[in-house]
Amino acid sequence: MNGPQDLGGQMGFGPVAPEKDEPYFHADWERRALGVTLAAGAMGAWNIDESRHARESLHPADYYASSYYQIWIKALEVLLKRHGFVSEHDLAAGRAVDATATPKRVLKAENVSAVLAKGGPCDRPVAMPALFKAGDLVRTKNFNPTGHTRLPRYARGKQGTIEAVREGFVFPDSNAHGQGENPQWVYTVVFDGAEIWGEGADTTLTVSIDAWESYLEPA
């Protein structure tokens, strides 16, 4: 969806100003927010794509007024309510009030390091051969889905060149909505500056994105 998180190429938000020597966490609650989010995700009720979609589905006014970890916590509330782990009464009371769902599994403290080290690989075999090869000219599709997508707005309807053929990966657009992993080939596609930014763009600049095969068509 064209959510508030899709800021690439958008104007009016000011320059990106990285914080020098930025710490991982600016407050103790942020450390806890990360821990709670990871522990809740480990219950097995949702996947990383549904989690991302919950964050990008926040109302823009709420999203832009929130810090990074505030966005995580607000989206986590959405996921926990959606899957029956908390209710509105629980949240209002600040404690368990209603009967809730039982998680598939619980992440124990002694297992955290091993689980984090393992990660969540999303590479998968693909039954069909890759449709494109390095050097092919392609055009990204121009669409505005109501669901999750990883194709940014600034790169839609643009012509580029396949730089590399990657592996097969879970298709996030379907995986976020419980419609299966449906793995596809992923390609690195390169666009020149003028194609992305139009007239007056710096001709020495290029932009690369990783795009799932269904985002592309021959140019």
Secondary structure by P-SEA (a helix, b strand, c coil): cccccccccccccccccccccccccccaaaaaaaaaaaaaaacccccaaaaaaaaaaccaaaaaaccaaaaaaaaaaaaaaaaccccaaaaaacccccbbbbbcccccccaaaaaaaaccccbbbbcccccccccbbbbbbbbbcccccccccccccbbbbbcccccccccccccccccccbbbbbbbccccccccccccccccbbbbbbbcccccccc
